[in-house]
Amino acid sequence: MLRVTLPSVYRLDPDEVILILDRPADRSEDVAREICERHDSETRIETVWKEVDWSFRVAYLRFYGFGLARNNVILSTDADFQLDCEIGKYLDEVRSERFGLISFGILDYPLTYRSVVSLVLSKIFRYKTFAGPMLFSKRALTETVCKEEAKKWMYNDDIHIRRLISSKFPTKHVTTKTWHIRPSENPIRDYRDGRLYYIDLKERSKMMMFLRSLVLLKPRLFAGFIHAFNEFNSLSRA
């Protein structure tokens, strides 16, 4: 996978690349080093093996990488995203502090029926789902996100970051041709995510969750949210 996605990072001509590998069980580190040697950008590869006291391990890995970054402007992405070169055009908008964060939309590859319908519905309802790379300034991150609170996040660290930064800085979402090359459908995970939207992300709007599940064509997402909503409201009345 890195042979496809990592070169797209270097095509943006970054000053530095920080690659965080989480307990790799394959040749990911060797493949990454082979690709890095072909490019001039300063590259740092960190492999994390230790256990951490964060509720969501991915959040720890992401913040670990943020802490290593020398530059004020950071593009955070995942190993299964093949980045659109157009993302590079937005660097100055964050560098000049016009925006604290810019998020970028993704497309599933191979393009599925569900992803096509989801894209059409998002246009009809003018609803932009946030799941993809994000470009932000370190200043915006440090002024809005408390690391001690981040340790408690159970999931969706990217949504937490976007919400917190948007509370103080202008943000926007841009549709791009960034490909998600490892899409998967999992109703059980969708149900869990729906519960976590209520429990972890403190989402309270049934209409927003219904719209989100409609656009994503994930009914179990809404089911999980409603069950958590009813469960916690029953406890509060008891």
C-alpha positions in Angstrom: 0.0 0.0 0.0 2.8 2.5 0.8 4.2 2.0 -2.6 1.0 3.6 -3.9 0.3 6.2 -1.2 3.6 7.5 0.1 4.9 8.8 -3.3 1.7 11.1 -3.4 3.0 12.7 -0.2 6.4 13.6 -1.9 4.6 14.9 -5.0 3.5 17.8 -2.8 7.2 18.7 -2.3 7.1 19.0 1.5 9.9 20.4 3.6 9.8 17.3 5.8 8.0 14.0 6.0 7.3 12.3 9.3 6.1 8.7 9.0 4.8 7.0 12.1 4.6 3.2 11.9 2.5 1.4 14.5 3.9 -2.0 15.4 4.3 -3.1 11.7 4.0 -6.8 11.1 5.1 -6.6 7.4 7.9 -4.8 5.5 6.4 -1.4 5.8 9.5 0.2 7.2 11.7 -1.3 4.5 9.3 -0.2 1.8 9.1 3.3 3.3 12.9 3.7 3.4 13.2 2.5 -0.2 10.7 5.2 -1.3 12.2 7.9 0.9 15.7 7.4 -0.6 14.3 8.5 -4.0 13.2 11.9 -2.8 15.0 15.1 -1.4 12.5 16.0 1.3 13.9 15.5 4.8 12.3 12.3 6.2 12.0 10.9 9.7 10.6 7.4 10.2 9.5 6.5 13.7 8.2 3.0 14.7 6.1 2.8 17.9 6.0 -0.5 19.7 5.2 0.5 23.3 1.8 0.5 25.0 0.4 3.9 25.7 -2.0 5.3 28.3 -4.3 6.9 25.6 -7.9 5.6 25.1 -7.4 5.7 21.3 -4.0 4.6 20.2 -4.3 6.3 16.8 -4.7 9.7 18.5 -1.5 9.1 20.4 0.4 8.2 17.2 -1.0 11.3 15.5 0.0 13.7 18.3 3.4 12.0 18.5 4.0 12.9 14.9 2.7 16.5 15.4 5.2 17.0 18.2 8.1 16.0 15.9 7.1 18.5 13.2 9.4 21.5 12.8 7.1 23.6 10.7 4.0 25.5 11.7 1.9 24.1 8.9 1.1 20.4 9.1 -0.7 18.0 6.7 -1.9 15.0 8.6 -2.8 11.9 6.4 -3.2 8.2 6.7 -1.3 5.3 5.0 -4.3 4.4 2.9 -4.8 7.8 1.3 -3.4 8.6 -2.1 -3.3 12.4 -2.0 -4.5 14.8 -4.7 -1.7 17.1 -5.9 -4.2 20.0 -5.7 -3.9 19.9 -1.9 -0.6 21.8 -2.2 -2.5 24.8 -3.5 -4.0 25.4 -0.1 -0.8 25.6 1.9 -0.6 29.4 1.8 -4.2 29.7 3.1 -3.1 28.1 6.4 0.4 29.6 6.4 -1.1 33.1 6.2 -3.5 32.1 9.0 -6.5 32.8 6.8 -7.7 29.4 8.0 -6.7 27.4 11.0 -7.6 24.1 9.4 -8.6 22.9 5.9 -10.0 19.3 5.6 -10.0 17.4 2.3 -12.7 15.0 1.0 -11.8 11.5 -0.1 -13.2 9.0 -2.7 -13.2 5.2 -2.3 -11.1 3.2 -4.7 -12.3 1.2 -6.4 -15.3 3.5 -6.7 -18.3 1.7 -5.3 -22.0 2.1 -5.9 -22.4 3.2 -2.3 -19.6 5.9 -2.6 -21.1 7.3 -5.8 -24.6 7.5 -4.3 -23.2 9.0 -1.1 -21.3 11.7 -3.2 -24.6 12.5 -5.0 -26.6 12.8 -1.8 -24.0 15.0 -0.2 -24.4 17.4 -3.1 -28.2 17.3 -2.9 -28.3 17.9 0.8 -25.2 20.2 0.8 -23.8 18.1 3.6 -20.0 17.5 3.7 -18.8 14.5 5.5 -15.4 14.9 7.2 -13.1 12.0 6.8 -9.8 12.6 5.2 -6.5 14.5 5.3 -6.3 17.8 7.2 -4.0 20.8 6.8 -3.7 23.0 9.9 -1.3 25.2 11.8 0.5 24.2 15.0 -0.7 27.4 16.6 -4.3 26.6 15.9 -3.8 23.1 17.4 -1.9 24.2 20.5 -4.4 27.0 21.3 -7.5 24.8 21.0 -6.6 21.2 21.8 -5.6 20.0 25.3 -3.4 16.9 25.1 -4.7 15.6 28.4 -8.2 15.8 27.1 -7.1 14.1 23.8 -5.9 11.1 25.9 -9.6 10.5 26.8 -10.9 10.5 23.2 -12.2 7.0 22.3 -12.4 7.4 18.5 -12.6 10.0 15.7 -9.6 12.0 16.8 -9.7 13.9 13.4 -13.3 15.1 14.1 -12.3 16.2 17.6 -9.4 18.2 16.2 -11.6 19.8 13.5 -14.3 20.7 16.0 -11.9 22.3 18.5 -9.9 24.3 16.0 -13.1 25.5 14.3 -14.3 26.9 17.7 -11.6 29.6 17.5 -10.3 29.7 13.9 -11.9 29.7 10.5 -12.0 26.3 8.8 -13.2 24.9 5.5 -13.7 21.6 3.8 -12.6 21.0 0.2 -13.6 18.2 -2.2 -10.6 16.6 -3.8 -9.6 13.5 -5.8 -7.8 11.9 -2.8 -8.4 8.2 -3.0 -9.0 6.0 0.0 -7.6 2.7 -1.3 -8.6 0.5 1.5 -12.4 1.1 2.0 -14.4 -1.4 3.9 -18.0 -1.9 4.9 -18.7 -3.1 8.4 -22.2 -2.7 9.9 -20.9 -3.6 13.4 -18.3 -0.8 13.2 -20.9 1.6 11.9 -23.1 0.8 14.9 -20.2 1.3 17.3 -19.3 4.6 15.5 -22.9 5.8 16.0 -22.7 5.1 19.7 -19.4 7.0 19.9 -20.8 10.0 18.2 -23.1 10.4 21.2 -20.8 9.2 23.9 -17.4 10.5 22.8 -18.1 13.3 20.3 -21.1 14.6 22.4 -23.3 14.9 19.3 -26.9 15.6 20.4 -28.8 16.4 17.2 -30.9 13.5 15.9 -31.4 15.3 12.6 -27.7 15.8 12.0 -27.0 12.1 12.7 -29.9 11.0 10.5 -28.6 13.2 7.7 -25.0 11.8 8.2 -26.2 8.2 8.1 -28.4 9.0 5.0 -25.5 10.6 3.1 -23.1 7.8 4.0 -25.8 5.1 3.4 -25.0 3.7 6.8 -28.3 3.0 8.7 -26.5 1.2 11.5 -24.7 4.5 12.3 -28.0 6.1 13.1 -29.2 3.0 15.0 -26.1 3.1 17.2 -26.6 6.8 17.9 -30.3 6.3 18.8 -29.6 3.4 21.1 -26.9 5.4 23.0 -29.2 8.4 23.1 -32.1 6.3 24.6 -29.7 4.4 26.9 -28.1 7.5 28.5 -31.4 9.4 28.7 -33.0 6.5 30.5 -30.2 6.5 33.0 -30.5 10.2 33.6 -34.2 9.8 34.4 -33.7 6.9 36.7 
